[in-house]
Amino acid sequence: MNLTKIEHIGIAVKNLEESIKHYENIFGLKCYAIEEVKDQKVRTAFFMIGQTKIELLESTEPDGPIARFIENKGEGIHHIAFATDNLNDALKEAAEKNIQLIHKEPRFGAEDFKIAFLHPKSNNGILIELCEKKKS
């Protein structure tokens, strides 16, 4: 599948501003970007720690996936994202290995990435996001 690194860890939060303050004040991290992804019904905030990012996710809609996640499981780790050089090939390979795909085709996510999710039922209960940096 040619995964290159852990791109980020996504954390579902109820209040983005409060959570940003927490990560900045408690852990000394600096939020470097806040972005809304309307298609995903989410606002995101990013922190860099070494080569990996922390992505805080706040729902913008009561019926959004993050709102439903928090309603069912509470705030916490939502997904782990892996970077890949070729998202289309990675999805094809996952399908060939009988991994249940949430997205069969890449979508656009935060930070100019093409993204797709693999179902937790196929990954020991972990929601996996595959990411490819959009080429300019």
SULWO-V225278 format. One record per backbone hydrogen bond with DSSP energy under -1.0 kcal/mol. CO is the residue of the C=O (numbers start at 1). NH is the residue of the N-H. E is the energy in kcal/mol with one decimal. If there is no record, write none. Layout:
# SULWO-V225278
co nh e
CO NH E
CO NH E
This chain:
# SULWO-V225278
co nh e
5 83 -2.5
7 53 -1.4
8 81 -3.1
9 55 -2.6
10 78 -3.3
10 79 -1.5
11 57 -2.8
12 76 -1.6
15 19 -2.1
16 20 -2.7
17 21 -2.2
18 22 -2.1
19 23 -2.5
20 24 -2.3
21 25 -3.4
22 26 -2.9
23 29 -1.8
33 46 -2.4
35 44 -3.5
37 40 -1.1
37 42 -1.4
38 41 -1.1
41 60 -1.8
42 37 -3.0
43 58 -2.7
44 35 -2.2
45 56 -2.8
46 32 -2.3
47 54 -2.5
49 52 -1.8
52 49 -3.2
53 9 -1.8
54 47 -2.0
55 11 -3.2
56 45 -1.6
57 13 -3.1
58 43 -2.9
61 64 -1.6
64 68 -2.4
65 69 -2.2
66 70 -2.6
67 71 -2.3
68 72 -2.1
69 73 -3.3
70 74 -1.6
76 12 -2.7
79 10 -2.5
80 129 -2.5
81 7 -1.8
81 8 -1.2
82 131 -2.5
83 4 -2.6
86 90 -2.2
87 91 -2.6
88 92 -2.1
89 93 -2.7
90 94 -2.5
91 95 -2.5
92 96 -2.3
93 97 -1.4
94 99 -2.6
95 98 -1.8
100 119 -2.9
107 115 -3.1
110 113 -1.2
112 134 -2.5
113 109 -2.9
114 132 -2.5
115 107 -2.8
116 130 -3.2
117 102 -2.4
117 103 -1.4
118 128 -1.6
119 122 -1.5
120 123 -1.7
120 125 -2.5
123 126 -1.9
127 80 -1.8
128 118 -3.2
129 82 -2.9
130 116 -1.5
131 84 -2.7
132 114 -3.2
